[in-house]
């Protein structure tokens, strides 16, 4: 067997060989760059020594000139020796000395003299007292140092307290006399920028950065700058500390391009280069054999199989490996296609899959392509309009529990057949597929561009007949949602969502109905008034806890609002779930015997209400009766308690006298001749609410009614419900209702206007 592919595979690795050679050449140049780097580091060390020497010489020169021209000057000495009376002219002569000294050294920013005996400061152009001097902190610190001082570190200088300009300087401090400093100080301030400019002018090629820092690490480049950052690699940098100033000069090496990374390489790469060449050749040979082994196995298996199956192709001597495999695959594909043609295609499966794909948007097909796809699955009708509908089996859980899988399949087949026959009787083309265990999808395909409205009404009548037939002859009912008619097949997913929205009306109006989608639903806010409903249900739970019979009316109103609104099943389920949790939490506030009565009765029935109810009326019918029964039981328990009678009388008294601003716990205690603490405890135990909270809630409810029914000002309403001060009324109202009285009235007017 000729192994042409093996040799071709080996030859294909030649580029790898050249890549290895290129890498070795690159390593060579990188090694040379490493040698240059080391030589540069040595040169930087020499250069750093020269720069530090120049800086030290400059500062020493300033020190020498200062000692000669200032410290040893007779006029300066006379100034510090204030035992002899001095005139204004003497001070002028001192300033002249300072100005001459500054003129000789341009790097100096300022010079001032401090006399310890009287705290006087004199500069080259003015004098001041130490208490008013901006640099008095440095003077005080320098006087406290016992040893002779030299150059300071970088610091900020502000000569006057109200001066906005702050300078960065280094200071040379000369004590007077030199060792003791008992007479005062001579402070010479040199601009930090001048030293930075001096070092910058000495920068040479090959140096990327040249930075001078004091002994505290502060850089002369500027405020907040550092020569060495945290985590910075210093392997290629040179640092030299001055023995004169204890400052540090930092020199960074200049890196360019790829050779910036050579700092980690050494001559060991030369040896590794030879190893790479040998390893590359060995790896190419080994990989070539490894790659060829599966190909050889495939060739042997095809050859062995072709010897027993005459229908497969025989290998020619001129064929290489891939040519032989290619001919074998062509033969195998031909046999497979012939076999597929002999087998019945899964027409029903393909049809169902196509139905789901075009409705959920997986496949978006224009009208002409959809017609071709439908013809491929046996649907050859001509159409120019489409209507999507969805049929849902009502109470499907009960349906699934009542019948076996076989019976369920039979009922579903009957339902589908009935809908199909009704459409065929009206000469409408209907395509039906089960899109979920409890939902049947319908796709009407109609003709006639001039009768869209008649078509949709006709489909609704057919759906109504199908619903009535199923109700009469089968043991379950269905709800049908119908979307608007569409002309573009690309909008079928949107039409499918419309049919589902129409089907969702079942949660509000109940099962066993036919619902047409109305585009005006999209302009209505879904879940409108959810916050109000939540508050009403919370209030109903509170009223139930305290035994107020108005809880049932408020709960009934909430159910009526759900029925009349456009709420989804998820929203209604969430509302009822929150109501049950709120009611159970409220009941935890009652005495122990009331809680036990509640857990044995109403709590059990309330938890039995499942969250997957079919429609809101079903939940209402299952929730209200056990709550009425539990309410009656709790009321009987309350009537048998003496404490409850007292609490009930107090409750009645508050409902009658809430408008009296003098009503309080003390006043009611005196009225009923009961200790204040005892009455508070009994009221909380029996009513389940604190006395002050109950009184505030009654007054707030009356205020809400007045805000809704009258146009009286808030101040008048405040007085009518028992508050002398409107601010107290507004604070209590906002705490309970969550908004101010004025905002509540505006929201009520808006809700009233929207409902109209």
C-alpha positions in Angstrom: 0.0 0.0 0.0 1.4 3.4 -1.0 1.5 5.7 2.0 1.2 9.0 0.0 -0.7 10.7 2.7 1.9 9.8 5.3 4.6 11.5 3.3 2.4 14.4 2.6 1.7 14.7 6.3 5.4 14.7 7.2 6.1 17.3 4.6 3.3 19.5 6.1 5.4 19.8 9.3 8.2 21.6 7.5 6.8 25.0 8.4 7.0 23.9 12.0 10.7 23.3 11.5 11.2 26.8 10.1 9.2 28.2 13.0 11.6 26.5 15.4 14.6 28.0 13.6 13.0 31.4 13.7 12.5 31.0 17.5 16.2 30.1 17.9 17.3 33.2 16.0 15.0 35.3 18.1 16.5 33.8 21.3 20.0 34.7 19.9 19.1 38.3 19.5 17.4 38.4 22.9 20.5 37.0 24.5 22.6 39.7 22.8 20.2 42.2 24.1 20.6 40.9 27.6 24.3 41.5 27.4 23.7 45.1 26.3 21.3 45.5 29.2 24.0 44.5 31.7 26.5 47.0 30.2 23.9 49.7 30.3 23.3 49.0 34.0 27.0 49.5 34.7 27.0 52.8 32.7 23.9 53.9 34.6 25.7 53.3 37.9 28.6 55.5 36.9 26.2 58.2 35.6 24.2 58.1 38.8 27.4 58.7 40.8 28.2 61.7 38.7 24.7 63.2 39.1 24.7 62.7 42.9 28.2 64.2 43.1 27.0 67.3 41.1 23.9 67.6 43.4 26.0 67.3 46.5 28.5 69.8 45.2 25.8 72.3 44.4 24.2 72.0 47.9 27.6 72.2 49.6 28.4 75.3 47.6 25.2 76.9 48.8 26.1 75.9 52.4 29.5 77.4 52.1 28.3 80.6 50.6 25.6 80.9 53.2 28.2 80.4 56.0 30.5 83.0 54.6 28.1 85.7 53.4 25.3 85.3 56.0 26.3 83.4 59.1 29.7 85.2 59.5 28.4 88.6 58.4 28.9 91.3 61.1 25.5 92.9 60.4 23.8 89.6 60.8 25.7 88.9 64.0 24.7 92.3 65.3 21.1 91.6 64.5 21.0 88.4 66.6 22.9 90.2 69.4 19.9 92.4 70.4 21.4 93.5 73.6 22.5 96.6 71.7 19.6 98.9 70.7 19.0 98.6 66.9 17.5 101.2 64.6 15.4 100.7 61.5 18.6 101.3 59.4 20.2 98.3 61.1 17.3 96.1 59.8 17.6 97.6 56.4 21.2 96.7 56.3 20.3 93.1 57.3 17.8 92.9 54.4 20.5 94.2 52.0 22.8 91.4 53.1 20.0 88.8 52.5 19.2 90.3 49.0 22.8 90.2 48.0 23.1 86.6 49.1 20.0 85.6 47.1 21.3 87.4 44.0 24.5 85.3 44.1 22.6 82.0 44.3 19.6 82.0 41.8 18.3 78.6 43.1 17.3 80.2 46.5 13.6 81.0 46.9 13.7 82.9 50.2 15.9 83.5 53.3 14.7 84.6 56.7 16.3 85.1 60.1 14.6 84.1 63.4 15.7 85.8 66.7 14.8 83.8 69.7 15.0 86.6 72.3 12.0 88.5 70.9 10.5 86.0 68.4 11.2 88.4 65.5 11.4 87.2 61.9 13.2 89.3 59.2 13.3 88.5 55.5 14.9 90.1 52.5 11.9 92.4 52.0 9.9 92.5 55.3 9.7 91.5 59.0 7.1 89.7 61.1 6.5 88.2 64.5 6.7 84.4 65.0 3.0 84.1 66.0 2.0 85.6 62.6 4.6 83.8 60.5 3.3 81.1 58.1 6.4 78.9 58.6 6.4 79.1 62.3 5.9 75.3 62.6 9.3 74.6 60.9 11.0 77.2 63.0 9.7 75.7 66.3 10.7 72.2 65.1 14.2 73.4 64.1 14.7 75.1 67.5 13.8 71.9 69.3 16.6 70.0 67.6 19.7 69.9 69.7 22.3 68.9 67.1 23.4 71.2 64.2 21.1 70.8 61.2 21.8 70.4 57.6 19.5 70.2 54.6 15.8 69.3 55.3 13.6 66.9 53.2 11.1 68.2 50.8 8.5 70.3 52.4 5.8 72.9 51.6 6.4 76.5 52.4 3.8 79.3 53.0 5.4 82.4 54.5 2.1 84.1 55.4 -1.0 82.6 57.0 -3.4 84.0 54.4 -1.1 83.3 51.4 -2.7 81.1 48.8 0.5 80.1 47.0 2.3 77.1 48.6 5.8 76.3 47.4 7.9 73.1 47.5 11.3 73.8 48.9 14.3 72.2 50.7 15.7 74.2 53.6 19.2 74.7 54.9 19.1 75.6 58.6 22.0 77.4 60.3 21.8 77.8 64.1 23.1 81.0 65.7 25.5 80.4 67.3 26.4 77.3 65.3 26.4 74.6 68.0 23.9 75.9 70.6 21.5 77.9 68.5 20.3 79.8 71.5 20.1 83.1 69.7 18.0 81.9 66.7 18.1 80.5 63.2 19.1 81.3 59.6 16.8 79.4 57.2 17.7 79.3 53.5 14.9 77.9 51.3 15.9 76.4 47.9 13.3 75.7 45.3 12.7 72.0 44.8 11.9 72.6 41.1 15.4 74.1 40.5 17.0 70.8 41.7 14.6 68.8 39.6 15.4 70.9 36.5 19.1 70.4 37.3 18.8 66.6 37.3 16.5 66.6 34.2 19.1 68.6 32.2 21.7 65.9 33.0 19.5 63.1 31.5 21.2 61.2 28.7 20.1 58.6 26.0 19.4 55.1 27.3 17.8 56.5 30.4 14.0 56.5 30.4 13.5 58.2 33.8 15.7 60.1 36.2 14.0 60.8 39.5 15.4 62.3 42.8 13.6 61.5 46.1 14.3 62.7 49.6 14.9 60.3 52.6 11.1 60.0 53.0 10.6 58.8 49.4 9.0 62.0 48.2 9.8 62.8 44.5 11.2 66.2 43.4 9.0 65.8 40.3 5.8 67.1 42.0 3.3 66.7 44.9 2.0 63.2 45.3 4.6 61.6 42.9 6.8 58.7 43.9 10.0 57.5 42.2 9.2 53.9 43.0 5.6 52.6 43.0 4.3 49.7 44.9 5.0 46.4 43.1 7.3 48.0 40.6 10.1 45.8 39.1 13.4 47.4 40.0 15.7 44.7 38.5 16.7 47.0 35.6 16.8 50.3 37.6 19.7 52.0 39.3 19.4 53.7 42.7 22.2 55.6 44.5 21.8 57.3 47.9 23.8 60.4 48.7 25.9 60.3 51.9 25.6 64.1 52.2 21.8 64.6 52.0 20.6 61.0 52.5 18.6 61.5 49.3 18.2 58.8 46.6 18.7 59.1 42.9 16.6 56.6 40.8 17.5 55.9 37.2 15.2 53.8 35.0 16.5 52.0 31.9 14.9 52.7 28.6 13.1 49.7 27.0 12.1 49.4 23.4 10.0 46.8 21.6 10.3 43.1 22.1 13.7 43.4 23.9 12.0 44.9 26.9 11.5 41.4 28.2 15.1 40.1 27.9 15.8 40.8 31.6 14.7 37.3 32.4 16.8 35.6 29.8 20.4 34.2 30.1 22.8 32.2 28.2 21.0 29.0 29.2 18.7 29.7 26.2 21.6 28.8 23.8 21.5 25.2 25.2 17.7 25.2 25.1 17.8 26.3 21.5 19.6 23.1 20.4 17.3 21.0 22.5 14.3 22.7 20.8 15.6 21.7 17.3 16.1 18.1 18.3 12.7 18.0 20.1 10.9 19.6 17.1 12.2 17.0 14.7 11.3 14.1 17.0 7.9 15.6 17.7 7.1 16.0 14.0 8.0 12.4 13.3 6.0 11.0 16.2 2.9 13.2 15.5 2.9 12.2 11.9 2.7 8.5 12.8 0.1 9.2 15.4 -2.1 11.0 12.9 -1.7 8.4 10.3 -2.6 5.5 12.5 -6.4 6.2 12.6 -6.4 6.7 8.9 -4.7 3.4 8.4 -7.3 1.7 10.7 -10.2 3.2 8.7 -8.6 2.0 5.4 -8.2 -1.5 6.8 -11.8 -1.6 8.0 -13.2 -0.4 4.7 -11.0 -2.9 2.8 -12.1 -5.7 5.0 -15.8 -4.8 4.7 -15.6 -4.3 0.9 -14.3 -7.9 0.5 -17.6 -9.2 1.9 -20.0 -6.6 0.4 -19.7 -6.5 -3.4 -21.9 -3.4 -3.5 -19.1 -1.3 -2.0 -16.4 0.2 -4.2 -13.1 -1.6 -4.8 -9.8 0.2 -4.3 -7.6 0.8 -7.4 -3.9 0.8 -7.3 -3.7 4.4 -8.4 -6.0 5.6 -5.5 -4.4 7.1 -2.5 -5.9 6.9 1.0 -8.3 9.8 0.7 -9.5 8.9 -2.8 -10.4 5.4 -1.6 -12.3 6.8 1.5 -14.1 9.3 -0.7 -15.4 6.7 -3.0 -16.4 4.5 -0.1 -18.4 7.3 1.5 -20.2 8.2 -1.8 -21.2 4.5 -2.0 -22.4 4.5 1.6 -24.4 7.7 1.1 -26.1 6.3 -2.0 -27.1 3.2 -0.1 -28.4 5.3 2.8 -30.5 7.5 0.5 -32.0 4.5 -1.3 -32.9 3.1 2.1 -34.5 6.3 3.3 -36.7 6.4 0.1 -38.0 3.0 0.9 -38.9 4.0 4.4 -42.1 6.0 5.2 -41.2 9.5 6.3 -42.5 10.7 9.6 -45.1 12.9 8.1 -47.1 13.5 11.2 -44.0 14.3 13.3 -42.7 16.8 10.7 -46.1 18.4 10.5 -46.3 18.9 14.2 -42.7 20.2 14.4 -43.4 22.7 11.6 -46.5 23.9 13.4 -44.6 24.6 16.6 -41.7 26.2 14.7 -43.8 28.8 12.8 -45.8 29.7 15.9 -43.0 30.1 18.4 -40.8 32.0 15.8 -38.1 29.3 15.5 -38.7 29.4 11.7 -39.9 32.6 10.1 -41.1 31.8 6.6 -42.7 34.1 4.0 -46.0 33.2 2.5 -44.6 31.5 -0.6 -42.1 29.4 1.4 -44.7 28.4 3.9 -46.9 27.2 1.1 -44.1 25.0 -0.1 -43.4 23.7 3.4 -47.1 22.9 4.0 -47.3 21.1 0.7 -44.3 19.0 1.8 -46.2 17.8 4.8 -49.5 17.1 2.9 -51.3 20.5 3.3 -51.9 21.7 -0.2 -54.7 24.3 0.3 -54.3 27.8 -1.2 -54.8 30.7 1.3 -54.0 34.3 1.8 -55.2 34.9 5.5 -54.2 33.1 8.7 -56.0 33.0 12.1 -54.3 31.5 15.2 -56.4 30.1 18.1 -55.6 28.0 21.2 -58.0 25.6 22.9 -57.2 24.8 26.6 -58.8 21.9 28.6 -60.3 23.4 31.8 -59.3 21.9 35.1 -56.7 19.8 33.4 -55.2 18.4 36.7 -58.6 17.0 37.7 -59.0 15.7 34.1 -55.6 13.9 34.3 -56.3 12.4 37.7 -59.8 11.2 36.7 -58.8 9.3 33.5 -56.1 6.9 32.5 -53.5 7.8 29.9 -55.4 5.8 27.3 -58.7 7.5 28.0 -57.1 10.9 28.0 -55.7 10.2 24.5 -59.1 9.1 23.3 -60.8 12.3 24.7 -58.1 14.5 23.1 -58.6 12.7 19.8 -62.3 13.3 20.0 -61.8 16.9 20.8 -59.5 17.4 17.9 -61.7 15.5 15.5 -64.8 17.5 16.5 -63.0 20.9 15.9 -61.7 19.6 12.6 -65.1 18.4 11.4 -66.9 21.7 12.4 -64.3 23.6 10.3 -64.6 21.3 7.3 -68.4 21.6 7.5 -68.0 25.3 7.0 -65.5 24.7 4.3 -62.6 26.2 6.2 -59.1 24.8 6.2 -58.0 24.1 9.7 -54.6 22.8 10.9 -54.5 21.5 14.5 -51.6 20.3 16.6 -51.2 19.7 20.3 -48.7 22.3 21.5 -48.9 21.2 25.2 -50.6 18.4 27.1 -53.6 20.6 27.9 -53.5 23.0 24.9 -54.5 22.4 21.2 -53.2 24.9 18.7 -55.4 25.9 15.7 -54.3 27.6 12.5 -57.2 28.6 10.1 -56.1 29.1 6.5 -58.6 31.2 4.6 -59.1 33.0 1.2 -60.8 36.2 0.3 -59.2 39.6 0.9 -62.6 41.4 1.0 -64.2 39.5 3.9 -61.7 39.7 6.8 -64.4 40.7 9.3 -66.8 38.0 8.1 -64.0 35.4 8.4 -63.1 36.3 12.0 -66.8 36.2 13.0 -67.2 32.9 11.3 -64.3 31.4 13.1 -65.6 32.7 16.4 -69.0 31.0 15.7 -67.2 27.8 14.8 -65.3 28.0 18.0 -68.5 28.6 20.0 -70.1 25.6 18.4 -67.1 23.4 19.2 -67.1 24.6 22.8 -70.8 23.9 23.2 -70.5 20.4 21.6 -67.6 19.5 23.9 -69.6 20.7 27.0 -72.6 18.6 25.9 -71.0 15.4 24.8 -67.7 15.1 26.7 -67.0 15.1 30.5 -64.9 18.3 30.5 -65.1 21.8 29.1 -62.6 24.0 27.2 -61.7 27.6 26.9 -60.8 29.0 23.4 -58.7 32.1 22.7 -58.7 33.6 19.2 -56.2 36.1 17.7 -56.8 38.7 15.0 -56.5 37.7 11.4 -53.0 38.1 9.8 -51.8 38.4 6.2 -48.1 38.1 6.8 -46.8 34.8 7.9 -43.8 36.5 9.6 -46.3 37.9 12.2 -47.6 34.4 13.2 -45.5 34.4 16.5 -47.2 37.7 17.5 -50.6 36.3 16.6 -49.9 33.2 18.7 -49.1 35.5 21.7 -52.4 37.3 21.1 -54.3 34.0 21.2 -52.6 33.2 24.5 -53.5 36.6 25.9 -57.1 36.1 24.9 -57.0 32.7 26.6 -55.7 34.4 29.7 -59.1 36.1 30.1 -60.2 32.8 31.7 -58.5 33.7 34.9 -60.9 36.7 35.3 -64.2 35.7 33.7 -64.0 31.9 34.3 -63.6 28.8 32.1 -65.8 27.3 29.4 -65.8 30.3 27.1 -64.6 31.8 23.8 -62.5 35.0 23.9 -61.4 37.2 21.0 -58.2 39.2 21.3 -58.8 42.9 21.6 -56.0 45.2 20.6 -57.2 47.7 23.2 -55.9 45.4 25.9 -52.4 46.5 25.0 -53.3 50.1 25.8 -54.5 49.1 29.2 -51.9 48.7 32.0 -51.8 45.1 33.0 -51.9 44.6 36.7 -53.4 48.1 37.1 -53.9 49.0 40.8 -51.9 46.1 42.2 -50.6 48.3 45.0 -54.1 49.4 46.0 -55.3 45.8 45.9 -52.3 44.7 48.0 -53.2 47.4 50.6 -56.9 46.4 50.6 -56.1 42.8 51.2 -53.7 43.7 54.0 -56.4 45.8 55.6 -58.9 43.0 55.2 -56.5 40.7 57.1 -56.1 43.3 59.9 -59.9 43.7 60.1 -60.3 39.9 60.3 -57.8 39.8 63.2 -59.6 42.4 65.3 -63.0 40.8 64.6 -64.4 43.7 62.5 -67.1 42.3 60.1 -66.1 44.7 57.4 -63.2 42.4 56.4 -65.6 40.3 54.3 -66.9 43.3 52.3 -63.3 44.6 51.7 -62.2 41.1 50.6 -65.2 40.8 48.3 -64.4 44.2 46.8 -60.9 43.0 46.1 -62.2 39.9 44.3 -64.6 42.1 42.2 -61.7 44.3 41.2 -59.6 41.3 40.1 -62.6 40.0 38.0 -63.1 43.4 36.3 -59.4 44.1 35.7 -56.8 42.8 33.2 -54.6 40.8 35.6 -52.5 37.8 34.7 -52.7 34.5 36.6 -49.3 35.1 38.1 -50.4 38.5 39.5 -53.6 37.0 41.0 -51.7 34.1 42.5 -49.2 36.4 44.0 -51.9 38.6 45.5 -53.7 35.7 47.2 -50.5 34.1 48.4 -49.5 37.4 50.0 -53.0 37.7 51.6 -52.7 34.3 53.2 -49.2 35.1 54.6 -50.4 38.5 55.9 -53.5 36.9 57.5 -51.5 34.3 59.2 -49.0 36.8 60.5 -51.8 39.0 61.8 -53.3 36.0 63.7 -50.0 35.5 65.5 -50.8 38.7 67.4 -53.9 37.2 69.1 -53.8 35.4 72.5 -52.7 31.7 72.5 -56.2 30.3 72.7 -57.3 32.3 69.6 -54.2 31.1 67.7 -55.0 27.5 68.5 -58.6 28.0 67.3 -57.3 29.6 64.1 -54.8 26.8 63.4 -57.4 24.1 63.9 -60.0 25.7 61.6 -59.4 28.6 59.2 -55.7 28.1 58.8 -56.2 24.5 57.6 -58.8 25.4 55.0 -56.9 28.5 53.8 -53.7 26.4 53.2 -55.8 23.9 51.3 -56.4 26.5 48.6 -53.9 25.6 45.9 -52.1 28.3 44.0 -52.9 26.8 40.6 -56.7 27.6 40.6 -58.4 27.8 37.3 -60.0 31.2 37.7 -60.5 33.8 40.4 -64.1 32.9 41.2 -62.9 29.4 42.1 -60.4 30.8 44.6 -63.1 33.1 46.0 -65.5 30.2 46.5 -63.0 28.1 48.3 -61.6 30.9 50.5 -64.6 32.9 51.8 -66.7 30.2 53.5 -63.9 28.8 55.8 -62.9 32.4 56.7 -66.6 33.2 57.6 -66.7 30.1 59.7 -63.4 30.9 61.4 -64.5 34.5 62.0 -67.7 33.3 63.7 -65.8 30.8 65.9 -63.3 33.5 67.0 -66.2 35.9 67.7 -67.9 33.3 70.0 -64.6 32.9 71.8 -64.3 36.6 72.3 -67.9 36.9 73.6 -67.1 34.3 76.3 -64.2 36.3 77.7 -64.8 39.1 80.3 -61.7 40.9 79.0 -63.1 40.9 75.5 -66.3 42.6 76.7 -64.2 45.4 78.2 -62.1 45.7 75.1 -65.2 45.6 72.9 -66.8 48.4 74.9 -63.6 50.5 74.6 -63.6 49.7 70.9 -67.2 51.0 70.5 -66.3 54.0 72.6 -63.4 54.9 70.3 -65.5 54.5 67.2 -68.0 57.0 68.7 -65.7 59.5 70.2 -62.7 59.4 67.8 -63.4 63.1 66.8 -62.8 64.3 70.4 -59.2 65.6 70.6 -59.1 64.8 74.3 -59.5 61.0 73.8 -56.5 59.2 75.1 -55.6 56.1 77.0 -55.7 57.9 80.3 -59.0 59.5 79.6 -60.6 56.2 78.5 -59.1 54.5 81.6 -60.8 57.0 83.8 -64.1 56.6 81.9 -64.1 52.8 82.4 -62.4 53.0 85.8 -59.6 50.7 84.8 -55.8 51.1 85.4 -54.1 52.5 82.4 -51.5 49.7 82.0 -54.2 47.1 82.5 -56.5 48.6 79.9 -53.6 48.8 77.4 -52.7 45.2 77.9 -56.3 43.9 77.7 -56.9 45.9 74.5 -53.8 44.6 72.9 -54.6 41.0 73.8 -58.2 41.0 72.8 -58.2 43.3 69.8 -54.7 42.4 68.6 -53.7 46.1 68.2 -52.3 48.8 70.4 -54.7 51.4 71.8 -53.0 54.3 70.1 -52.6 52.5 66.8 -56.3 51.5 66.7 -57.4 55.1 67.5 -55.0 56.4 64.8 -56.4 53.9 62.2 -60.0 54.8 63.0 -59.3 58.5 62.6 -57.3 57.8 59.3 -60.2 55.8 57.8 -62.6 58.6 58.6 -60.2 61.2 57.1 -59.9 59.1 53.9 -63.7 59.1 53.6 -63.8 62.9 54.0 -61.0 63.4 51.5 -62.9 61.3 49.0 -66.4 62.6 49.5 -65.8 66.3 50.3 -63.6 69.2 49.2 -62.9 70.5 52.7 -59.3 71.6 53.5 -57.0 69.3 55.2 -57.0 71.5 58.3 -60.8 71.2 58.7 -60.7 67.5 58.2 -57.9 67.3 60.7 -60.1 68.9 63.4 -63.1 66.7 62.5 -61.2 63.5 63.1 -59.7 64.7 66.4 -56.4 66.4 65.6 -55.9 69.9 66.8 -52.7 70.3 64.9 -52.7 69.6 61.1 -49.0 68.6 61.1 -49.7 65.9 63.6 -52.6 64.7 61.5 -50.4 64.7 58.3 -47.6 62.8 60.0 -50.0 60.1 61.3 -51.8 59.9 58.0 -48.6 59.4 56.0 -47.3 56.8 58.4 -50.4 54.6 58.0 -51.5 55.3 54.4 -48.0 55.9 53.0 -48.8 59.3 51.4 -49.9 62.7 52.6 -53.7 63.7 52.7 -53.3 66.1 49.8 -51.5 63.4 47.6 -54.1 60.9 48.6 -57.0 63.1 47.4 -55.2 63.7 44.1 -54.6 60.0 43.5 -58.3 59.3 44.3 -59.4 61.9 41.8 -57.1 60.4 39.2 -58.4 56.8 39.8 -62.0 58.2 39.7 -61.3 60.0 36.4 -59.7 56.9 34.9 -62.6 54.6 35.9 -65.1 57.0 34.2 
